[in-house]
Amino acid sequence: MPHESNLARGYVIALSSAAILSTTAIFIRHLTQAYHMPPLALAFWRDVFVTVTLVCVLGLFYPILLQVKRQHLFYLVFYGLTLAVFNASWTLSVSLVGAAIATVLVYCSAGFTALLGWWLLKERLDWVKLVAIGFSLGGCLLVSGALQAEAWRSSLPGVVMGVFSGLCYSIYTLMGRTAAKRGLNPWTTLFYTFGFAALFLLLCNVLPAGLLTGVETGPGNIFYLNNDLGGWSLLFLLAAGPTVTGYGLYMVSLGYLPSSVANLIVTVEPVFTAALAYGLLGEHLTGMQLGGGLMILVGVGALRMHEGRMERQAMTERLAEATGSRAD
């Protein structure tokens, strides 16, 4: 049953991506707190080191993956711009509201992705998927503490930036799905999108100070770490480890799964991040927030069972049609 096998493979890859990506916010939170690194500069160097890592690995082992047809370049430039906006907004959100809450907020993208996927890519949007979206969004609200008025008063900019990053992530996910349909290799797509994103973030960082309200910019911020080898090492580990592997696996999963399903699966990332943030950063979650994490897991589990049942039903119908046509 190849279709069901591909579905299962897609789920495993997407879940692995979520587990690896969950460490990203921990790195970012530590760099912005312990080293006081400006978020935009952090996002820029992260993308630079991802690009350098991919050049070295792909150039050494799979040089053909560094080649791309000219007809895809404009698409990849826009894809890189989307990634740059997402990286910048999410990094700002992590620095403002913490790793656990920012990671949860970005997964409001589950609803955006399902609706946009249904509208633009004609992906199926049935009642089970809508229930799964409801559970995921409800879980996001509980974990983020957005139902409490105090959270909105004390960290409104961070919450708004987190929701905006969720919209950007949904667009990024849909473009990953269309990239797979164009025949682009996931690792080729990853290399070019991060490369172009680094260029866009470089332009943002060299803007005069104060031009972007509430954001630290200026050429001096780019080399904020100076000769701090500890900070540079963490930046490189962030890029070469969880970013390359996590994003790469997510792009691969989009070759097996609809964008809305892949995005819903990786909503388990906040659960991993919350556990790590509790153990490593001392960020405590309340009973309500833990309940929100459970809601996310229930939504993803229900979706997995439903998709498997739909695949088996479709396979049975195809076999019945094939048997009937041979009998005729």
C-alpha positions in Angstrom: 0.0 0.0 0.0 2.4 2.7 -1.3 0.1 5.7 -0.6 -0.4 4.8 3.1 3.3 4.1 3.3 4.1 7.5 2.0 1.6 9.0 4.5 3.2 7.3 7.4 6.7 8.3 6.2 5.5 11.9 5.9 4.2 11.9 9.5 7.4 10.5 10.9 9.5 13.0 9.0 7.3 15.9 10.1 7.3 14.8 13.7 11.1 14.5 13.6 11.3 18.0 12.2 9.2 19.3 15.0 11.4 17.6 17.7 14.6 19.1 16.1 13.1 22.5 15.5 12.0 22.7 19.1 15.5 23.5 20.2 15.7 26.6 18.0 13.8 28.9 20.3 16.0 27.8 23.2 19.2 28.9 21.3 17.5 32.2 20.3 16.2 33.0 23.8 19.7 32.3 25.3 21.5 34.5 22.8 19.1 37.4 23.3 19.1 37.1 27.1 22.7 36.1 28.0 24.5 37.9 25.1 21.8 40.7 24.5 22.2 40.1 20.8 19.8 42.3 18.6 17.1 40.0 17.2 17.6 41.1 13.5 21.3 40.6 13.7 20.7 37.1 15.2 18.3 36.3 12.4 20.8 37.5 9.7 23.7 35.4 11.0 21.5 32.4 11.5 20.6 32.5 7.8 24.2 33.2 6.8 25.5 30.2 8.7 22.7 28.0 7.3 23.7 29.0 3.8 27.4 28.4 4.5 26.7 25.0 6.0 24.6 23.9 3.0 27.3 25.2 0.5 29.9 23.1 2.3 27.8 19.9 2.6 26.0 20.0 -0.7 29.1 21.2 -2.6 31.2 18.3 -1.2 28.7 15.5 -1.5 25.8 16.6 -3.9 27.1 19.5 -6.0 24.3 19.1 -8.5 21.8 20.2 -5.8 23.4 23.7 -5.8 22.2 24.2 -9.4 18.8 25.6 -10.2 17.1 26.5 -13.5 16.7 30.2 -14.2 13.0 29.9 -14.5 12.8 29.1 -10.7 15.0 32.0 -9.5 12.3 34.7 -9.2 10.1 32.2 -7.3 13.0 31.4 -4.9 13.8 35.1 -4.4 10.2 35.7 -3.2 10.4 32.6 -1.1 13.5 33.9 0.5 11.8 37.2 1.2 9.0 35.3 2.9 11.5 33.4 5.0 13.3 36.6 6.0 10.2 38.2 7.2 9.2 35.1 9.1 12.7 34.7 10.7 12.8 38.3 11.8 9.3 38.5 13.2 9.6 35.1 15.1 13.1 36.0 16.5 11.6 39.3 17.8 8.7 37.4 19.3 11.1 35.0 21.1 13.1 37.9 22.5 9.9 39.6 23.8 7.7 36.8 25.2 10.1 33.9 25.7 10.8 30.6 23.9 7.7 28.6 24.9 5.0 31.2 24.2 6.6 32.5 20.9 6.8 28.9 19.6 3.2 28.3 20.5 2.0 31.6 18.8 3.8 30.8 15.5 1.5 27.7 15.2 -1.6 29.8 14.8 -0.3 29.2 11.3 -2.2 25.9 11.3 -5.5 27.6 10.7 -4.0 30.0 8.1 -2.3 27.2 6.2 -5.5 25.0 6.1 -7.6 27.8 4.8 -5.0 29.1 2.3 -4.2 25.5 1.2 -8.0 24.9 0.5 -8.3 28.2 -1.3 -5.1 28.3 -3.3 -4.0 24.6 -3.7 -7.4 23.0 -3.6 -6.4 20.8 -0.6 -9.2 18.9 1.2 -10.7 20.7 4.2 -13.1 18.3 5.9 -14.7 18.4 9.4 -11.9 16.4 11.0 -9.3 18.8 9.8 -11.3 21.7 11.1 -11.7 20.0 14.5 -7.9 19.4 14.5 -7.3 23.1 13.7 -9.7 24.1 16.5 -7.8 21.9 19.0 -4.5 23.3 17.8 -5.5 26.9 18.0 -7.3 26.4 21.3 -4.1 24.8 22.6 -2.1 27.7 21.3 -4.4 30.1 23.2 -4.0 28.2 26.4 -0.2 27.8 26.2 0.4 31.4 25.2 -1.8 32.7 28.1 -3.6 34.9 25.6 -6.9 34.4 27.4 -5.5 36.4 30.3 -5.8 40.1 30.0 -2.5 40.6 31.8 -0.7 38.8 29.0 -2.0 41.2 26.4 -1.1 44.3 28.5 2.4 43.2 29.4 3.6 41.7 26.1 1.2 42.8 23.4 4.0 43.6 20.9 5.5 40.1 21.3 2.1 38.5 21.0 1.2 40.4 17.9 4.6 39.7 16.4 4.1 36.0 17.2 0.8 35.8 15.4 2.2 37.7 12.4 5.1 35.2 12.3 2.4 32.5 12.2 0.9 34.0 9.1 4.4 34.2 7.5 5.0 30.6 8.4 1.8 29.5 6.7 2.8 31.3 3.5 6.3 29.7 3.8 4.7 26.2 4.2 2.4 26.7 1.1 5.4 27.8 -1.0 7.3 24.7 0.2 4.4 22.6 -1.1 4.4 24.4 -4.5 8.2 24.1 -4.7 7.8 20.3 -4.4 5.2 20.3 -7.1 7.7 22.3 -9.3 10.1 19.5 -9.0 12.6 21.4 -6.8 14.7 19.3 -4.5 14.0 20.2 -0.8 17.7 20.8 -0.1 18.1 23.0 -3.1 15.1 25.0 -2.1 16.5 25.3 1.5 19.8 26.6 0.2 18.4 29.3 -2.1 15.7 30.5 0.3 18.1 30.9 3.2 20.7 32.6 0.9 18.2 35.1 -0.4 16.7 35.6 3.2 20.2 36.4 4.4 20.5 39.1 1.8 17.2 40.7 2.7 18.1 40.6 6.4 21.4 42.2 5.7 19.6 45.1 4.0 17.4 45.5 7.1 20.4 45.4 9.5 22.2 48.2 7.7 19.2 50.6 7.9 19.9 53.7 10.0 19.1 53.3 13.7 15.5 54.3 14.6 14.2 53.8 11.1 12.3 50.7 12.1 10.3 51.5 15.2 11.1 49.2 18.2 13.8 47.3 16.3 17.5 47.7 16.8 19.2 48.3 13.4 22.4 49.9 12.2 25.7 48.5 10.7 27.3 48.3 14.2 24.7 45.7 15.3 25.8 43.2 12.7 29.1 42.4 14.5 27.6 42.9 17.9 29.3 39.8 19.3 32.7 41.1 18.3 35.3 38.5 19.3 33.0 36.5 21.7 33.8 33.0 20.6 31.1 31.5 22.8 28.3 33.6 21.2 29.6 32.8 17.6 29.8 29.1 18.4 26.2 29.1 19.7 25.1 30.9 16.5 26.8 28.4 14.3 25.4 25.5 16.2 21.9 27.0 15.9 22.3 27.2 12.1 24.2 24.0 11.4 22.1 21.9 13.8 18.4 22.4 14.4 17.9 24.9 11.6 19.4 23.0 8.7 18.2 19.6 9.9 14.8 20.8 11.2 13.9 22.9 8.1 15.3 20.3 5.8 13.1 17.5 7.1 10.1 19.8 7.1 10.7 20.6 3.4 11.0 16.8 2.7 7.8 16.1 4.6 6.0 18.5 2.2 6.8 16.1 -0.6 4.6 13.5 1.1 1.9 15.4 2.8 -0.5 18.3 2.0 0.8 21.6 3.4 -2.1 21.9 5.9 -1.4 18.4 7.3 2.3 18.9 7.6 1.8 22.2 9.4 -0.7 20.7 11.8 1.7 17.9 12.6 4.5 20.2 13.6 2.3 22.0 16.0 3.6 19.5 18.5 6.8 21.6 18.5 5.6 23.9 21.3 5.2 20.8 23.5 8.8 19.9 23.0 10.0 23.5 23.3 8.0 24.0 26.5 9.6 21.0 28.1 13.1 22.2 27.1 12.3 25.8 28.2 11.2 24.5 31.6 14.3 22.3 32.0 17.0 24.6 30.6 15.6 28.2 30.9 13.4 27.9 34.0 10.3 29.0 32.0 7.4 27.5 34.0 4.1 26.4 32.5 0.8 26.4 34.4 -1.8 23.6 34.4 -3.7 25.5 31.8 -0.7 25.7 29.5 0.0 22.0 29.9 -3.7 21.4 29.1 -3.2 23.4 25.9 -0.2 21.3 24.9 -2.4 18.2 25.4 -5.0 19.7 23.2 -2.5 20.2 20.4 -1.4 16.5 20.7 -5.0 15.3 20.6 -5.7 17.3 17.5 -2.7 15.9 15.7 -3.4 12.4 16.8 -7.0 12.6 15.6 -5.8 14.0 12.2 -3.3 11.1 11.8 -6.0 8.5 12.4 -8.4 10.2 10.0 -5.9 10.6 7.2 -4.9 6.9 7.6 -8.5 5.8 7.4 -9.1 8.0 4.3 -6.0 6.6 2.6 -7.2 3.0 3.3 -10.6 3.8 2.0 -9.2 5.3 -1.2 -7.0 2.3 -1.7 -9.9 -0.1 -1.3 -11.9 1.9 -3.9 -9.0 1.9 -6.3 -8.6 -1.9 -5.9 -12.3 -2.4 -6.4 -12.3 -0.3 -9.6 -9.2 -2.2 -10.9 -10.9 -5.6 -10.1 -14.1 -4.5 -11.8 -12.3 -3.3 -14.9 -10.4 -6.6 -15.3 -13.7 -8.6 -14.8 -15.2 -6.6 -17.7 
